[in-house]
Amino acid sequence: MSQEIKYSILVVCLNAGQRLLDTIDSIISQKYQNYEIIIKDGESQDGSVELVKSRYTEYLSRIQIYSQRDSGIYDAMNQACTYAKGDYYLFLNTGDSFYDEFVLEKITLGIVDKQKELGKYPDIVYGNMYHKALDSVIYAAPQINDFTCYRNVPCHQTCFYHRNMFAERGYKPGYNVRADYEHFLWCYYEKKASIFYLPVMTASYEGGGYSETKEHRKQSAAQHKEITQHYMGKAKAWKYRLILLLTLAPLRSVLAENKYFSNIYNGLKTMIYKLQNKGDQDNKR
């Protein structure tokens, strides 16, 4: 396989301990070898960065570690981007990991296929995710449209961004919970990004992320409202909000986040996605 595509795997951390090592282990196990690891450390005091330096001596040529203060996770992610030299960026949080050792290989094949189709590299490709805490596969929507952007954009751990998507600007740290969501919508609406789904299991997500904590859920809802109204307009945003309420979205969210019902719910959602995708393909014929 051609190794011409280079990936920057961006890992931000602060006193992450063993979780940082677990994430790095999953990266260096990749069969596809053209990547760099950018670790942006927020001046950890737990010795985890020192452990990286001593444990991965044979990989230090491709592991770069930068320790500096930041104002939060999105500021840290922006800082990481300034050091990245890859063609595509992937943000893999500490505690998260690649699903298996073939992820970069499969993503590369998908990108090359899209490049032949488009005549250029796609701006964003994304795949599916395994949720460790729920022991469930979270399948991404195969099509990005207005409703997808309102309801269910892919998690950043599953999104491979061409470096051009961060050349003009990065995340807005003012959105302390939803900056990755805002940036995805900016790519879609403002940059008119070419975005493609690849049926690949990409990341194993640890769960219990920053935006999922109880204290941040109110902020998340408020920021979601502000962001969607900015990019879609109030009328369209309220229309989608009403649709979700009428289709019992809050109840479905509870089921999706429940360890006992998550697999059933996500299985049904995946079946619907496949039917929708088949219908779209039939309409194009």
C-alpha positions as MATLAB code, in Angstrom:
seq = 'MSQEIKYSILVVCLNAGQRLLDTIDSIISQKYQNYEIIIKDGESQDGSVELVKSRYTEYLSRIQIYSQRDSGIYDAMNQACTYAKGDYYLFLNTGDSFYDEFVLEKITLGIVDKQKELGKYPDIVYGNMYHKALDSVIYAAPQINDFTCYRNVPCHQTCFYHRNMFAERGYKPGYNVRADYEHFLWCYYEKKASIFYLPVMTASYEGGGYSETKEHRKQSAAQHKEITQHYMGKAKAWKYRLILLLTLAPLRSVLAENKYFSNIYNGLKTMIYKLQNKGDQDNKR';
ca = [
       0.000    0.000    0.000;
       1.158    3.533   -0.795;
       2.421    5.389    2.266;
       2.156    8.879    0.747;
      -0.602   10.096    3.077;
       0.786   11.216    6.411;
      -1.398   11.392    9.533;
      -0.975   13.600   12.573;
      -2.528   11.906   15.591;
      -3.114   14.706   18.092;
      -3.334   13.721   21.751;
      -3.967   16.351   24.424;
      -3.457   15.421   28.039;
      -3.176   16.625   31.618;
      -2.186   14.171   34.358;
      -3.572   11.315   32.253;
      -1.460    8.552   33.796;
      -1.858    5.067   32.296;
      -4.626    6.280   29.989;
      -2.071    8.227   27.960;
       0.076    5.125   27.549;
      -2.929    3.049   26.493;
      -3.754    5.581   23.776;
      -0.186    5.639   22.477;
      -0.049    1.833   22.477;
      -3.027    1.742   20.118;
      -1.380    4.238   17.773;
       1.998    2.545   17.475;
       0.266   -0.792   16.811;
      -1.033    0.511   13.470;
       0.075   -1.461   10.420;
       0.101    1.745    8.361;
       3.282    3.513    9.426;
       3.227    7.027    7.956;
       2.072    8.996   10.980;
       3.317   11.270   13.705;
       2.053   11.555   17.271;
       1.694   15.049   18.689;
       1.259   15.028   22.458;
       0.167   18.419   23.773;
       0.586   18.238   27.523;
      -0.868   20.855   29.846;
       2.144   20.689   32.198;
       1.237   17.420   33.890;
       2.620   16.690   37.343;
       1.932   12.938   37.491;
       5.011   11.762   35.634;
       3.050   10.459   32.633;
       5.036   12.468   30.089;
       8.311   11.202   31.533;
       6.939    7.652   31.250;
       6.265    8.226   27.547;
       9.861    9.323   26.993;
      11.288    6.300   28.795;
       8.853    3.676   27.506;
       8.763    4.532   23.795;
      12.431    5.194   23.119;
      12.367    3.476   19.724;
       9.394    5.605   18.605;
      10.618    9.003   19.789;
      11.502    9.983   16.217;
       7.767   10.136   15.478;
       6.485   11.214   18.913;
       6.624   14.933   19.629;
       5.819   16.192   23.124;
       5.003   19.813   23.886;
       4.280   20.944   27.431;
       2.642   24.319   27.868;
      -0.313   25.793   29.650;
      -3.674   26.040   27.966;
      -7.104   27.381   28.841;
      -8.896   24.072   28.267;
      -9.218   21.090   25.966;
      -9.998   23.052   22.790;
      -7.185   25.529   23.325;
      -4.918   22.501   23.816;
      -6.180   20.951   20.577;
      -5.513   24.201   18.717;
      -1.999   24.297   20.125;
      -1.450   20.718   18.957;
      -2.425   21.706   15.408;
       0.350   24.297   15.230;
       2.920   21.502   15.510;
       1.266   19.049   13.114;
       2.816   18.336    9.715;
       0.527   15.564    8.469;
      -1.930   15.643    5.586;
      -4.785   14.578    7.871;
      -5.415   15.292   11.535;
      -7.145   12.994   14.001;
      -7.816   14.069   17.583;
      -7.596   11.017   19.827;
      -8.214   11.846   23.469;
      -6.344   10.113   26.280;
      -8.246    6.972   27.235;
      -9.523    6.586   23.682;
      -7.833    4.288   21.192;
      -7.909    3.025   17.640;
     -10.418    0.212   17.250;
      -7.791   -2.146   15.821;
      -4.388   -2.075   14.145;
      -5.869   -1.724   10.629;
      -7.701    1.599   11.077;
      -5.194    3.856    9.306;
      -4.772    1.277    6.554;
      -8.535    1.161    5.890;
      -8.935    4.929    6.115;
      -6.092    5.392    3.636;
      -7.746    3.054    1.128;
     -10.981    5.020    1.496;
      -9.251    8.377    1.047;
      -7.399    7.165   -2.049;
     -10.665    5.925   -3.584;
     -12.329    9.297   -2.917;
      -9.304   11.119   -4.313;
      -9.663    9.233   -7.592;
     -13.375   10.088   -7.671;
     -13.000   13.772   -6.758;
      -9.653   14.573   -8.333;
      -8.480   15.848   -4.951;
      -8.256   14.664   -1.385;
     -11.564   14.833    0.520;
     -11.720   17.446    3.271;
     -13.157   15.155    5.950;
     -13.723   11.420    6.172;
     -15.341    9.763    9.163;
     -16.335    6.324   10.369;
     -17.986    4.428   13.216;
     -17.092    4.191   16.878;
     -17.130    1.645   19.668;
     -18.288    3.033   23.024;
     -16.318    1.244   25.744;
     -18.493    2.283   28.670;
     -21.697    1.150   26.946;
     -20.115   -1.865   25.218;
     -21.906   -0.730   22.085;
     -21.103    0.236   18.503;
     -22.178    3.769   17.560;
     -22.788    3.879   13.826;
     -22.433    7.275   12.183;
     -25.003    8.743    9.821;
     -23.892    7.886    6.252;
     -25.032   11.254    4.897;
     -24.293   14.754    6.187;
     -27.187   17.170    5.692;
     -28.999   19.890    7.655;
     -30.771   17.455    9.929;
     -27.613   15.439   10.562;
     -25.809   18.655   11.439;
     -28.545   19.548   13.907;
     -28.896   16.133   15.494;
     -25.897   13.892   15.122;
     -22.534   14.943   13.645;
     -19.770   12.329   13.954;
     -17.557   12.482   17.054;
     -14.169   14.106   16.528;
     -12.452   10.818   17.466;
     -13.832    9.360   14.221;
     -13.116   12.336   11.935;
     -10.006   12.617    9.807;
      -9.636   16.268    8.816;
      -7.502   17.394    5.928;
      -5.047   19.958    7.267;
      -6.754   22.637    5.129;
      -9.730   22.504    7.469;
      -7.537   23.967   10.212;
      -5.393   26.267    8.065;
      -7.779   29.225    8.340;
      -8.878   28.722   11.917;
      -9.163   26.094   14.615;
     -11.668   25.530   17.383;
     -13.311   28.425   19.187;
     -12.358   27.852   22.848;
     -15.232   30.142   23.889;
     -17.460   27.144   23.195;
     -15.952   25.197   26.061;
     -18.222   22.171   25.462;
     -19.230   22.400   21.797;
     -16.207   23.808   19.956;
     -15.652   20.619   17.922;
     -19.333   20.656   16.945;
     -19.134   24.326   15.915;
     -16.025   23.674   13.855;
     -17.653   20.767   12.007;
     -20.616   22.989   11.082;
     -18.214   25.727   10.005;
     -16.481   23.236    7.714;
     -19.813   22.124    6.249;
     -21.608   25.453    5.872;
     -18.812   28.000    5.460;
     -16.019   26.009    3.821;
     -18.375   23.765    1.803;
     -16.176   20.851    2.796;
     -16.325   17.541    0.947;
     -17.307   15.120    3.708;
     -17.581   11.362    3.276;
     -18.571    8.428    5.438;
     -16.386    5.325    5.372;
     -17.870    2.102    6.824;
     -14.849    1.606    9.077;
     -14.655    1.091   12.824;
     -12.238    3.863   13.732;
     -12.077    4.622   17.452;
     -12.835    2.987   20.760;
     -14.259    5.801   22.853;
     -13.680    5.690   26.591;
     -16.941    7.433   27.512;
     -17.578   10.042   30.166;
     -16.101   12.795   28.015;
     -15.887   16.457   28.887;
     -19.241   17.354   27.341;
     -21.013   14.375   28.914;
     -20.577   15.405   32.538;
     -23.707   16.557   34.324;
     -22.278   20.002   35.043;
     -21.665   20.660   31.348;
     -24.947   19.401   29.880;
     -26.739   22.744   30.341;
     -23.859   24.567   28.712;
     -23.894   22.018   25.907;
     -27.588   22.622   25.219;
     -27.172   26.411   25.269;
     -24.167   26.301   22.950;
     -25.924   23.875   20.599;
     -28.819   26.314   20.312;
     -26.546   29.260   19.596;
     -24.440   27.383   17.038;
     -27.336   25.871   15.092;
     -29.194   29.172   14.902;
     -26.052   30.856   13.620;
     -25.465   28.376   10.807;
     -29.033   27.333    9.972;
     -31.124   30.297   11.019;
     -33.699   30.331   13.787;
     -36.604   28.985   11.709;
     -34.784   25.882   10.494;
     -33.211   25.210   13.884;
     -36.583   25.421   15.633;
     -38.134   23.144   12.985;
     -35.588   20.426   13.698;
     -35.985   20.921   17.432;
     -39.732   20.367   17.074;
     -39.179   17.253   14.951;
     -36.920   15.789   17.634;
     -39.427   16.531   20.374;
     -42.260   14.940   18.390;
     -40.158   11.848   17.698;
     -39.273   11.436   21.379;
     -35.609   12.299   20.955;
     -35.017   12.834   24.703;
     -36.293    9.305   25.428;
     -34.210    7.867   22.600;
     -31.127    9.597   24.001;
     -31.733    7.931   27.360;
     -31.958    4.545   25.643;
     -28.812    5.228   23.595;
     -26.851    6.056   26.754;
     -28.129    3.093   28.757;
     -25.755    0.134   28.941;
     -28.598   -2.397   28.677;
     -30.507   -0.791   25.800;
     -27.704    0.849   23.829;
     -26.980   -2.117   21.530;
     -30.657   -2.559   20.646;
     -31.143    1.145   20.004;
     -28.013    1.533   17.910;
     -28.865   -1.609   15.957;
     -32.237   -0.133   14.988;
     -30.636    3.210   14.147;
     -28.100    1.476   11.912;
     -30.835   -0.401   10.071;
     -32.603    2.912    9.398;
     -29.360    4.483    8.150;
     -28.814    1.573    5.753;
     -32.347    1.856    4.396;
     -31.952    5.604    3.923;
     -28.609    5.136    2.209;
     -30.044    2.487   -0.118;
     -32.905    4.812   -0.977;
     -30.489    7.636   -1.801;
     -28.430    5.344   -4.041;
     -31.548    4.107   -5.839;
     -32.684    7.691   -6.464;
     -29.314    8.538   -8.073;
     -29.657    5.707  -10.628;
];
